[in-house]
Each structure stands twice: as structure tokens, then as C-alpha cells.
Amino acid sequence: MSEGSVQWRMRMRSSAWRPPTDLFETEESIVVRVEIAGMDEDDFNIELTDHILSIHGYRQDVQEERAYHQAEIRFGEFNIEIHLPVPVETRAVEAKYKNGFLRVTLPKAQSAQIRVED
């Protein structure tokens, strides 16, 4: 490459985006809270595999003619993958969507007491 020439690098980026997401722990549960307004309950696909919680969805944009002066709101496909810090009770997981927030509550798995017999 000669002196003064510019080298270009292109990175392929997925068109999927990630909405703001909180992960926190209470004494009983792991809680994931996603800020994602403009959705319906059926727009989410939530899966729990091993210790990974996956939340996928698609937020539709309103189709209308417009000339943007500022555009910060993301639309289209989004993906969230969270590695859970502790084992959870998979059959007791709850997901609720209200006021633009998706809240997934994952109760922590209880340790099994093993009795030693003579």
C-alpha cells in the first residue's frame, strides 16, 4: 500500500438490534426487564435453553410518508441473549408485557437435600 492511501475495512453487521435490557436478581428470582414499546404479547418469542434466555421479536414501523429530521427509534428484528447466573426452575418461568416493558421472571432452582442412609 502506498503512502497516503486509505485502507477500507467493511464489517457485516446484523440488521437485528437489541433494546435496552436490565438483568437483576432478587432473593427468589432472576428478572429480565426489556424496554420495548409498541409491541403485542404475540410479537415475542422467548426460549430458555440450558442457561441461556433468548428473546426475539419484530417491531413494525408505521408505514406513512415522512421526512425525518431525527430518527432514533429502532424498528425491525431484535435479539437478546442472556446467560443466566444461576440455575432456574424452567417450568415456573413467567413473562408479562405491560406499559412498554417485557418482564421475564425466572425463579431460582432450589437445592435438593439428599439424605444419607445407613
Secondary structure as GFF3:
##gff-version 3
##sequence-region A 1 118
A	DSSP	beta_strand	21	25	.	.	.	ID=ss1
A	DSSP	beta_strand	29	35	.	.	.	ID=ss2
A	DSSP	three_ten_helix	41	43	.	.	.	ID=ss3
A	DSSP	beta_strand	44	49	.	.	.	ID=ss4
A	DSSP	beta_strand	52	59	.	.	.	ID=ss5
A	DSSP	beta_strand	76	83	.	.	.	ID=ss6
A	DSSP	three_ten_helix	90	92	.	.	.	ID=ss7
A	DSSP	beta_strand	94	98	.	.	.	ID=ss8
A	DSSP	beta_strand	101	107	.	.	.	ID=ss9
###
